[in-house]
Amino acid sequence: MKEKINNYLSRLKNTLDNLSREEIETFINVLNEAREQGRTIFIMGNGGSAATASHYVCDFNKGASYMHNDKKRFKFICLNDNVASMMAYANDVSFEDIFVEQLKNYFNKGDVVIGISGSGNSKNVLNAIEYANQNGGITVGLTGYNGGKLKQMAKYSVNTNIDDMQISEDVHMIFDHMIIKILD
């Protein structure tokens, strides 16, 4: 087991060492500008990325906002947290439209839309990013592997550049905690 443990941790460390600091800094600036301008930040993902999206909402709406009442607060909304709405759209429209249809209710020009997708090819995430791009949104893709279509479609991208879903998801969660510490 120790060899497997060491291998995983080594791959995670190498991935962290090779991340683009410029991509991360740009992502932080996008989030901070949205807060300062009172913009809504929508975030979404599937599976483990959905859990990560929910975690971002908690950490930014409470952790990064509550403790600093002298600053403007973050306004994060997670598009994968309302199961009833997602299932209604999936059943009556299509699973590929579960996020974009929610954006049509709440999105305003200038809002930020973050898609988290390890593969970068989740059609429901891509549809929401495309909608935001077409309607004056600021889009960010958090991806793994080679970034897939999301890396190409999003205005900004932070890619883990590793062909490993679990390590990509680990790093996406590290971004959350690192950013709230940096903005603290």
N, C-alpha and C positions, 0 to 999 in steps of 0.2 A: 504494500500500500504506500509506503513512504516514497517510492519512486514515482508513483502516479500523482501523489500529492505535490511533490517537488516539480514534476513536469507541468502540472496545471498552474501552480503559482509562478513558475518561471515564464510560462506563456503569457500570463496576465501581466506580470511585470514588464515584459518586453513590449506588449501592446501599449501599456501606459507610457513607456519611454518613447515610443514612436508616434504618439498622437501629435497632430498638428496643433501647436499652441496658438497659432493664428486663428484657426477655425474655432477653437474654444473661446478665445477672447472676443471674436465677432459674435458668437452666440450669447455671451454674457452681455455685451453691449446692446444687442437686440432686446434682450429681456429687460435690461435696465431702462432703455429708452421707452419701451412699452409702459413700464411702471410710471415713469416721469410724465408721459403723455396721457395717462389714464386709459390706455388701450386694454382690451381684453386679450388674453392669451389662451387660445384653445390648444389642447393637447390630446393625442389619441394613439392607440396601438392595439394590437391583438395579442392574446396569450400573455406571456411574461412581459411584453412591452405594454400591455394594457395595465398590468399591475404597476409598472414603472411610471406610467402616465398618472395614475391615481396618486402615487407617492409624491410626484412633483407638486400636484395640487395641494396636498397637505403641507408639504414643507414650505412652499412659497406663500400660500394664503395665510397660514398660521405662523410658521417658523420665521420666515423672512419679513412678514408684515406686522404681526402682533407685537413683537418685541420692540418695534421701532415706531411708536405712535407719532413721532415727529416727522416721519417720512411718508410719502405716498405709499399706498398699499398695492401689492400685486393683485390682479384680477384674473386668476386662472380658472378655466372651466375644462373638465375632463369629459370628452365626448363618449368615452366608453363606460362611464359610471352609471348611466341611467339604463338599466337592463330592459325595462318595459318599453322605452322608446326605441332602443336598438332592435328588440325583437319584433315590434310592430312594423318598423321599416323593413326589416329582413323578411318578414312574412308577406307584407302587402306590396312592397316595392322590390327590393333586392338587398342581399347582404352587402353587395358592393357599394350601396348608397347609404349605409347606416350612419356614416359620419357627415357626408355632404348634406344630407337632408336636414340634419340638426343645425349645421352652419347656416343654411338658408333662413332659419328662424332667428339667429342671434348675431351673425357676423356683420361687422361694419368695416368700411374701407379703412385701412391702416391697422386693423387688428393683426395679431400674430397667430399663425397656425403652425403647430409643431407636430410632425408625424414621426413616430418611432417605429422602425421596422428593421429587424435584423437583416433580412434579405434585401430590403429596399424595394420590394415588388408587391406588397400587399395592396390589392386593387382598391379596397375601401379607403385606405390611407391616401393612395394616389389620387382618387377622385376628389377627396376633400382638399388636397394640396392644389390640384388643378383649378378647382372652384375659387379658392382664395387668390391664386395667381391672377385669374381672370377678373377678379373683382377688387383689385387694389390692396390685397393683403401682403403681409410680409411672411414668407414661409421658410421653415427650417426643417431639415431632415436629419434625424439621428439614425445612423445606419451601421451595419456591419458588412462583412464580406467586401465586395467591390462597390457597395453603395446602391447597386441596382438602379432602377428608374427614378427612385426618390432622390438620390444624390444629384441626378441630372435635372429633375423638375423643380426642386426647392431652390429658392433664391440663395439660401445659405445651407451649408451641410457640415455636419461633424461626423466623420466616418472613422470607425475603429480599425479598419483595414486588416481584419483577421477573419479567416474562414472558420469561425467557431461561434455558434449562436450563444452559448452560455457565457463566454468571455465578453462577447459584444454586449449582452444584457448587463453583465457586471459593470462594464465601463459606462454604459448609459446611466446606471444608478449612481455611479461615482460622480458623474457630471452634476447631477442634482445636488448632492451633498457638498461638493467642491464649490459650486456657484453660490449657494446660500452662505457658505463660510466667507467667500471672497466679498460678497455684497454686504456682509454683516458689519 
